[in-house]
Amino acid sequence: MATMGHLPPEWEDDERMAFLFSAFKQSRDVNSTEWDSKIAFWAPLVVNNLRQRGSVSLTLRELNEGFKRKGSAPLGLGTVLEEMIRRGELQRETQFVAGVDSGWISWGVGLLLVKPLKWTLSTVLGGGKVPADEPFVVLELVKEKAAALFQNYKESPMSSHAVSLPELRSLCSDVCKDETVFCLALVQLQKEKKVMVVDKNGEKIVKFARSLKENVSPVSDVDMGIYQLVQSEKMLSLKVDSLSGEAERFREEARCACKSGKKQLALRCLKSNKRIDRRINELHSKLDTVQGILDRIYNSQTDRMVIDAYQAGLGALKLAMKDVTPEKAESLVDQIQEFCDTQDDINQTLSGLTVDSLDMDSEELERELDLLLQDTTTGSLDLPDVPQKPLPPIVRPFPSIAHTEDLESRTKVSLSRPHVLEPAQ
């Protein structure tokens, strides 16, 4: 293993690894600005490495293995974890689940709920080494997984009722790659009060909030009743499928026995088939009843949502119409009409006002108009009388062919020559 500050020969051309070694010679040898820039480089690198692997937690040993190259691991990754802890980006798994009712957690990863802690956060910040097998949770990643798990549940057919923990685990298998990621995401949702996990008769039941904007309500008797009905529906459906396969098997055996000449065996198989058919019919009747009850419950939930919406609308309408009465509205209408009448009177008064700057007599203006008319009549042109008889029509002779050809030739010559204006006589 290379010592602090010296690169192994195979890493001399690796700029990223060389930067790692130079970053963590000693924290006291670097100023705060350079230290922040180096951490800002390596912290996202660690987070993105976990995100690509679909994980939300890590240990120092796993981190060293992940960044190992040609048999050698980089130095200083423990210091990276210490700084990320100080900044609140990492948290020990034991601290992460502290204060949350997580007794349903059944896995043992690293030191979680298995070994007592041998160090504290103050020990880390005081210069103590990070234990190689102590698991840490990346808060940014666990929040992302929690949101994805919630969204996956809401888009599933189970979103209308509580589900069992194994059913939820199977539903979110594509979001959470293993049980550790699933349980940590569920703990995060519990911290955000979006999920509640309860133990009923040894069975873990999970209830979700209606949306990410609301907190989850406690598991009520109604929730448990719906959950039991859903489980009964699934059990009856499975039983019907199983009996249907068994009935088909008896029919096939009866057919084979009949072909083989074993009449008694064929009759016994047919009796068993009839008995199973009656059992299937009974189960179908029970299944229909359970499904009918569930349909009514789901419809009642929808009706309850509509009633809540009506209630909210009524409250908003009451608030909007506060202090509004028919008498007040009538008074306002009368006042508006009064002001409109006053405005009309003012407009009529203003329109009847005439302001004439020239004080002239109307008779004088009429005399001037007569003079203008006389000037236009005396200055008219002396034109000949209009004839009483219509004028004879003018008869033009039709041009001959020779005349037409001569006219065309003269027209072409005149068009080819430039036109020169003759002087006036």
Salt bridges, closest charged atoms under 4 A:
ASP14 OD2 - ARG69 NH1 2.14
GLU34 OE2 - LYS38 NZ 3.23
ASP36 OD1 - ARG87 NH2 3.49
GLU65 OE2 - LYS68 NZ 3.08
GLU83 OE2 - ARG86 NH2 2.46
GLU83 OE2 - ARG87 NE 3.13
ASP133 OD1 - ARG61 NE 2.77
GLU140 OE2 - ARG51 NH2 3.04
GLU144 OE2 - ARG51 NH2 2.93
GLU167 OE2 - LYS234 NZ 2.58
ASP199 OD2 - LYS204 NZ 3.57
ASP223 OD2 - LYS207 NZ 2.60
GLU246 OE2 - ARG249 NH2 3.99
GLU248 OE1 - ARG251 NH2 2.62
GLU252 OE1 - ARG255 NH1 2.43
GLU253 OE2 - ARG249 NH1 3.06
GLU282 OE1 - ARG279 NH1 3.58
ASP308 OD1 - ARG304 NE 3.17
ASP406 OD2 - ARG410 NE 3.16
